[in-house]
């Protein structure tokens, strides 16, 4: 990123609430190492600022994130496995950091939420989805192996049979079903997810801090199990991504997007 480019993650603070905004809208906030490094850096700032009581994870542009940037993967050539290893390590660190953050985090989701970006939302304490938001894996279409908690977190929320069918069939799930299945806490009108998430965050910020902390600690994911599950995803992703079938899957996927 050149010195004059927009930051890939924007951090704003107001009245005890921090706003973390994914800021790669021209690429649908797709995940690249630089964006995840910026996200981790922003969370370091939140961790160090005791005035922040709650954080909101939101996004610039119409889509929360379309997961890993397929074009960036395709550009790696023989270095694709090394690139994938780096990206997945950063994604897993980001998920674990959100889950263990000092303060609660609320996600605000509009538009598409696909691939490994789902893990950033699943790691939050709660999420608000716009009524027209859509969630999809795309792994069996592109040729990737699941990452971002699709196997390490999602089955605990929706059940293993539903998680398996969702991913193998590449089902596109609408926001109402996502809320019904426990993936998110609330729905908003289209265009209002961020405002609703900020309102929820301010409500939490007004609660008794110690009670909030103990509640979150008692409901937190099992750290060892989460680390192990995400590591299995990373290893499987890296093994799959360098195969000929994945190269062909990426070519077909990118060609289909170019025709749209």
C-alpha positions as a Markdown table, in Angstrom:
| # | Residue | x | y | z |
|---|---|---|---|---|
| 1 | Unk | 0.0 | 0.0 | 0.0 |
| 2 | Unk | 1.5 | 3.4 | -1.0 |
| 3 | Unk | 1.9 | 6.2 | 1.6 |
| 4 | Unk | -1.0 | 8.1 | 0.2 |
| 5 | Unk | -3.5 | 5.2 | 0.1 |
| 6 | Unk | -6.5 | 5.0 | 2.4 |
| 7 | Unk | -5.9 | 2.9 | 5.6 |
| 8 | Unk | -7.3 | -0.6 | 5.2 |
| 9 | Unk | -8.9 | -0.4 | 8.6 |
| 10 | Unk | -10.2 | 2.8 | 10.1 |
| 11 | Unk | -10.5 | 3.3 | 13.9 |
| 12 | Unk | -12.9 | 5.9 | 15.4 |
| 13 | Unk | -13.7 | 6.5 | 19.0 |
| 14 | Unk | -16.7 | 8.2 | 20.6 |
| 15 | Unk | -18.4 | 8.0 | 24.0 |
| 16 | Unk | -16.7 | 4.7 | 25.1 |
| 17 | Unk | -17.4 | 3.0 | 21.8 |
| 18 | Unk | -14.7 | 2.2 | 19.2 |
| 19 | Unk | -15.7 | 1.8 | 15.5 |
| 20 | Unk | -13.4 | -0.6 | 13.5 |
| 21 | Unk | -14.2 | -0.2 | 9.8 |
| 22 | Unk | -12.8 | -2.6 | 7.1 |
| 23 | Unk | -11.8 | -0.2 | 4.4 |
| 24 | Unk | -11.2 | -2.0 | 1.1 |
| 25 | Unk | -14.6 | -1.4 | -0.5 |
| 26 | Unk | -13.4 | -1.5 | -4.2 |
| 27 | Unk | -12.4 | -5.2 | -3.5 |
| 28 | Unk | -15.5 | -5.8 | -1.4 |
| 29 | Unk | -13.3 | -5.8 | 1.7 |
| 30 | Unk | -11.8 | -9.1 | 0.6 |
| 31 | Unk | -9.1 | -10.4 | 3.0 |
| 32 | Unk | -5.4 | -9.8 | 2.2 |
| 33 | Unk | -2.6 | -10.0 | 4.7 |
| 34 | Unk | -2.2 | -6.2 | 4.9 |
| 35 | Unk | -5.9 | -5.7 | 5.9 |
| 36 | Unk | -5.7 | -8.4 | 8.6 |
| 37 | Unk | -2.4 | -6.8 | 9.9 |
| 38 | Unk | -4.2 | -3.5 | 10.1 |
| 39 | Unk | -7.1 | -5.1 | 11.9 |
| 40 | Unk | -4.8 | -6.6 | 14.5 |
| 41 | Unk | -3.1 | -3.3 | 14.9 |
| 42 | Unk | -6.4 | -1.5 | 15.5 |
| 43 | Unk | -7.3 | -4.1 | 18.1 |
| 44 | Unk | -4.0 | -3.5 | 19.9 |
| 45 | Unk | -5.0 | 0.2 | 20.1 |
| 46 | Unk | -8.4 | -0.8 | 21.6 |
| 47 | Unk | -6.8 | -3.1 | 24.1 |
| 48 | Unk | -4.6 | -0.3 | 25.3 |
| 49 | Unk | -7.3 | 2.3 | 25.6 |
| 50 | Unk | -9.3 | 1.8 | 28.9 |
| 51 | Unk | -11.8 | 4.4 | 27.9 |
| 52 | Unk | -13.2 | 2.0 | 25.2 |
| 53 | Unk | -16.0 | -0.1 | 26.7 |
| 54 | Unk | -17.3 | -1.7 | 23.5 |
| 55 | Unk | -16.1 | -2.1 | 19.9 |
| 56 | Unk | -18.2 | -2.3 | 16.7 |
| 57 | Unk | -16.8 | -4.1 | 13.7 |
| 58 | Unk | -18.2 | -2.6 | 10.5 |
| 59 | Unk | -17.3 | -1.9 | 6.9 |
| 60 | Unk | -17.0 | 0.6 | 4.1 |
| 61 | Unk | -19.0 | 0.0 | 1.0 |
| 62 | Unk | -22.0 | -2.3 | 0.4 |
| 63 | Unk | -20.5 | -5.6 | 1.4 |
| 64 | Unk | -19.0 | -6.6 | 4.8 |
| 65 | Unk | -16.4 | -8.9 | 3.1 |
| 66 | Unk | -16.2 | -11.5 | 0.4 |
| 67 | Unk | -13.5 | -13.5 | 2.3 |
| 68 | Unk | -10.1 | -14.2 | 0.8 |
| 69 | Unk | -9.3 | -12.3 | -2.3 |
| 70 | Unk | -9.3 | -15.0 | -5.0 |
| 71 | Unk | -7.5 | -12.8 | -7.5 |
| 72 | Unk | -4.7 | -12.2 | -5.0 |
| 73 | Unk | -4.4 | -16.0 | -4.5 |
| 74 | Unk | -4.3 | -16.5 | -8.3 |
| 75 | Unk | -1.6 | -14.0 | -8.7 |
| 76 | Unk | 0.8 | -15.9 | -6.4 |
| 77 | Unk | 1.9 | -18.5 | -8.9 |
| 78 | Unk | 4.2 | -21.1 | -7.3 |
| 79 | Unk | 4.1 | -19.1 | -4.0 |
| 80 | Unk | 0.5 | -19.7 | -3.4 |
| 81 | Unk | 0.9 | -22.1 | -0.5 |
| 82 | Unk | 3.3 | -19.7 | 1.3 |
| 83 | Unk | 0.8 | -16.8 | 0.7 |
| 84 | Unk | -2.1 | -18.9 | 2.0 |
| 85 | Unk | -0.1 | -20.0 | 5.1 |
| 86 | Unk | 0.6 | -16.3 | 5.9 |
| 87 | Unk | -3.0 | -15.2 | 5.2 |
| 88 | Unk | -4.6 | -18.0 | 7.3 |
| 89 | Unk | -2.2 | -17.4 | 10.2 |
| 90 | Unk | -3.3 | -13.8 | 10.3 |
| 91 | Unk | -7.0 | -14.6 | 9.9 |
| 92 | Unk | -6.8 | -17.1 | 12.7 |
| 93 | Unk | -4.9 | -14.6 | 14.9 |
| 94 | Unk | -7.6 | -12.0 | 14.1 |
| 95 | Unk | -10.4 | -14.4 | 15.1 |
| 96 | Unk | -8.7 | -15.4 | 18.3 |
| 97 | Unk | -8.0 | -11.8 | 19.2 |
| 98 | Unk | -11.6 | -10.7 | 18.7 |
| 99 | Unk | -12.8 | -13.7 | 20.8 |
| 100 | Unk | -10.3 | -12.7 | 23.6 |
| 101 | Unk | -10.6 | -8.9 | 23.4 |
| 102 | Unk | -10.8 | -7.0 | 26.6 |
| 103 | Unk | -14.1 | -5.5 | 25.7 |
| 104 | Unk | -17.2 | -6.8 | 23.8 |
| 105 | Unk | -17.4 | -6.5 | 20.1 |
| 106 | Unk | -20.5 | -6.2 | 18.0 |
| 107 | Unk | -20.5 | -6.8 | 14.2 |
| 108 | Unk | -22.5 | -4.8 | 11.7 |
| 109 | Unk | -23.1 | -6.7 | 8.4 |
| 110 | Unk | -24.6 | -5.4 | 5.2 |
| 111 | Unk | -24.4 | -7.1 | 1.8 |
| 112 | Unk | -22.3 | -10.2 | 1.2 |
| 113 | Unk | -20.4 | -12.1 | 4.0 |
| 114 | Unk | -18.6 | -15.0 | 2.5 |
| 115 | Unk | -15.7 | -17.3 | 3.0 |
| 116 | Unk | -13.2 | -16.8 | 5.9 |
| 117 | Unk | -14.7 | -13.3 | 6.7 |
| 118 | Unk | -17.5 | -15.2 | 8.5 |
| 119 | Unk | -15.0 | -16.0 | 11.3 |
| 120 | Unk | -14.5 | -12.3 | 12.1 |
| 121 | Unk | -18.3 | -12.1 | 12.7 |
| 122 | Unk | -18.6 | -15.4 | 14.6 |
| 123 | Unk | -15.9 | -14.3 | 17.0 |
| 124 | Unk | -17.8 | -11.2 | 18.0 |
| 125 | Unk | -20.0 | -11.2 | 21.0 |
| 126 | Unk | -23.0 | -10.5 | 18.8 |
| 127 | Unk | -23.9 | -9.4 | 15.3 |
| 128 | Unk | -26.5 | -7.3 | 13.5 |
| 129 | Unk | -27.4 | -8.3 | 10.0 |
| 130 | Unk | -29.2 | -6.2 | 7.5 |
| 131 | Unk | -32.4 | -7.9 | 6.3 |
| 132 | Unk | -30.9 | -8.3 | 2.8 |
| 133 | Unk | -27.5 | -9.5 | 3.9 |
| 134 | Unk | -26.3 | -12.9 | 2.6 |
| 135 | Unk | -23.8 | -15.5 | 3.8 |
| 136 | Unk | -22.2 | -18.1 | 1.6 |
| 137 | Unk | -19.1 | -20.4 | 1.9 |
| 138 | Unk | -18.0 | -20.7 | -1.8 |
| 139 | Unk | -15.4 | -23.2 | -0.9 |
| 140 | Unk | -16.6 | -26.1 | -3.1 |
| 141 | Unk | -17.1 | -23.6 | -6.0 |
| 142 | Unk | -13.6 | -22.0 | -5.9 |
| 143 | Unk | -11.8 | -25.1 | -4.8 |
| 144 | Unk | -10.6 | -23.9 | -1.4 |
| 145 | Unk | -10.8 | -25.8 | 1.9 |
| 146 | Unk | -13.0 | -24.2 | 4.6 |
| 147 | Unk | -11.4 | -21.6 | 6.8 |
| 148 | Unk | -12.5 | -18.8 | 9.1 |
| 149 | Unk | -14.2 | -21.1 | 11.6 |
| 150 | Unk | -16.6 | -22.7 | 9.1 |
| 151 | Unk | -15.6 | -26.0 | 10.7 |
| 152 | Unk | -14.1 | -24.8 | 14.0 |
| 153 | Unk | -16.9 | -22.5 | 15.2 |
| 154 | Unk | -20.0 | -22.8 | 12.9 |
| 155 | Unk | -21.1 | -26.4 | 13.8 |
| 156 | Unk | -21.3 | -25.4 | 17.5 |
| 157 | Unk | -23.9 | -22.7 | 16.5 |
| 158 | Unk | -26.0 | -24.4 | 13.9 |
| 159 | Unk | -25.2 | -28.1 | 14.4 |
| 160 | Unk | -22.9 | -30.3 | 12.3 |
| 161 | Unk | -25.5 | -31.7 | 9.8 |
| 162 | Unk | -26.6 | -28.2 | 8.9 |
| 163 | Unk | -23.0 | -26.8 | 8.7 |
| 164 | Unk | -22.0 | -29.8 | 6.5 |
| 165 | Unk | -25.0 | -29.4 | 4.1 |
| 166 | Unk | -24.5 | -25.6 | 3.9 |
| 167 | Unk | -20.9 | -25.9 | 2.8 |
| 168 | Unk | -21.1 | -28.9 | 0.5 |
| 169 | Unk | -24.1 | -27.4 | -1.3 |
| 170 | Unk | -22.7 | -23.9 | -1.2 |
| 171 | Unk | -26.1 | -22.6 | 0.1 |
| 172 | Unk | -26.6 | -18.9 | 0.2 |
| 173 | Unk | -28.2 | -18.1 | 3.6 |
| 174 | Unk | -30.3 | -15.0 | 4.1 |
| 175 | Unk | -30.1 | -12.9 | 7.2 |
| 176 | Unk | -33.4 | -14.0 | 8.7 |
| 177 | Unk | -32.3 | -17.7 | 8.7 |
| 178 | Unk | -28.9 | -16.6 | 10.1 |
| 179 | Unk | -30.6 | -15.0 | 13.0 |
| 180 | Unk | -32.9 | -18.0 | 13.5 |
| 181 | Unk | -29.9 | -20.3 | 13.6 |
| 182 | Unk | -28.0 | -18.3 | 16.2 |
| 183 | Unk | -25.3 | -16.8 | 13.9 |
| 184 | Unk | -26.4 | -13.3 | 14.6 |
| 185 | Unk | -28.4 | -11.6 | 17.3 |
| 186 | Unk | -30.6 | -9.1 | 15.4 |
| 187 | Unk | -31.9 | -7.9 | 12.1 |
| 188 | Unk | -31.9 | -4.3 | 10.8 |
| 189 | Unk | -33.4 | -2.5 | 7.9 |
| 190 | Unk | -31.0 | -2.4 | 4.9 |
| 191 | Unk | -28.5 | 0.3 | 5.4 |
| 192 | Unk | -29.1 | 0.5 | 9.2 |
| 193 | Unk | -26.9 | -2.4 | 10.5 |
| 194 | Unk | -24.1 | -0.1 | 11.7 |
| 195 | Unk | -26.5 | 2.3 | 13.5 |
| 196 | Unk | -28.2 | -0.7 | 15.2 |
| 197 | Unk | -24.9 | -2.2 | 16.2 |
| 198 | Unk | -23.7 | 1.1 | 17.7 |
| 199 | Unk | -27.0 | 1.4 | 19.6 |
| 200 | Unk | -26.4 | -2.1 | 21.0 |
| 201 | Unk | -22.8 | -1.2 | 21.8 |
| 202 | Unk | -23.8 | 1.9 | 23.7 |
| 203 | Unk | -26.4 | -0.2 | 25.7 |
| 204 | Unk | -23.7 | -2.6 | 26.7 |
| 205 | Unk | -21.3 | 0.2 | 27.6 |
| 206 | Unk | -23.8 | 1.5 | 30.1 |
| 207 | Unk | -23.9 | -1.8 | 31.9 |
| 208 | Unk | -21.8 | -2.7 | 35.0 |
| 209 | Unk | -18.3 | -3.4 | 33.7 |
| 210 | Unk | -17.4 | -6.2 | 36.0 |
| 211 | Unk | -20.7 | -8.0 | 35.3 |
| 212 | Unk | -20.1 | -7.6 | 31.6 |
| 213 | Unk | -16.6 | -9.0 | 31.9 |
| 214 | Unk | -17.6 | -12.0 | 34.0 |
| 215 | Unk | -20.5 | -12.8 | 31.6 |
| 216 | Unk | -18.2 | -12.7 | 28.6 |
| 217 | Unk | -15.6 | -14.8 | 30.4 |
| 218 | Unk | -18.0 | -17.5 | 31.3 |
| 219 | Unk | -19.5 | -17.7 | 27.8 |
| 220 | Unk | -16.2 | -17.5 | 26.0 |
| 221 | Unk | -15.2 | -20.1 | 23.4 |
| 222 | Unk | -12.9 | -22.8 | 24.8 |
| 223 | Unk | -9.6 | -21.3 | 23.8 |
| 224 | Unk | -7.6 | -24.5 | 23.3 |
| 225 | Unk | -10.4 | -26.2 | 21.2 |
| 226 | Unk | -10.7 | -23.0 | 19.1 |
| 227 | Unk | -6.9 | -22.8 | 18.5 |
| 228 | Unk | -6.8 | -26.5 | 17.5 |
| 229 | Unk | -9.8 | -26.2 | 15.2 |
| 230 | Unk | -8.5 | -23.1 | 13.4 |
| 231 | Unk | -5.1 | -24.7 | 13.0 |
| 232 | Unk | -6.7 | -27.8 | 11.4 |
| 233 | Unk | -8.4 | -25.4 | 9.0 |
| 234 | Unk | -5.1 | -23.6 | 8.2 |
| 235 | Unk | -3.3 | -26.9 | 7.5 |
| 236 | Unk | -6.0 | -28.3 | 5.2 |
| 237 | Unk | -6.4 | -25.0 | 3.3 |
| 238 | Unk | -2.6 | -24.8 | 2.6 |
| 239 | Unk | -2.6 | -28.4 | 1.4 |
| 240 | Unk | -5.5 | -27.9 | -0.9 |
| 241 | Unk | -4.7 | -24.4 | -2.3 |
| 242 | Unk | -1.7 | -25.5 | -4.4 |
| 243 | Unk | -3.5 | -28.3 | -6.2 |
| 244 | Unk | -4.3 | -28.2 | -10.0 |
| 245 | Unk | -8.1 | -28.5 | -9.2 |
| 246 | Unk | -8.0 | -25.4 | -7.1 |
| 247 | Unk | -6.1 | -23.5 | -9.8 |
| 248 | Unk | -8.8 | -24.5 | -12.3 |
| 249 | Unk | -11.5 | -23.6 | -9.8 |
| 250 | Unk | -10.1 | -20.1 | -9.2 |
| 251 | Unk | -9.8 | -19.6 | -13.0 |
| 252 | Unk | -13.5 | -20.5 | -13.5 |
| 253 | Unk | -14.6 | -18.4 | -10.6 |
| 254 | Unk | -12.7 | -15.3 | -11.7 |
| 255 | Unk | -13.9 | -15.8 | -15.3 |
| 256 | Unk | -17.6 | -16.0 | -14.1 |
| 257 | Unk | -17.1 | -12.8 | -12.1 |
| 258 | Unk | -15.6 | -11.0 | -15.1 |
| 259 | Unk | -18.7 | -11.8 | -17.1 |
| 260 | Unk | -21.1 | -10.3 | -14.5 |
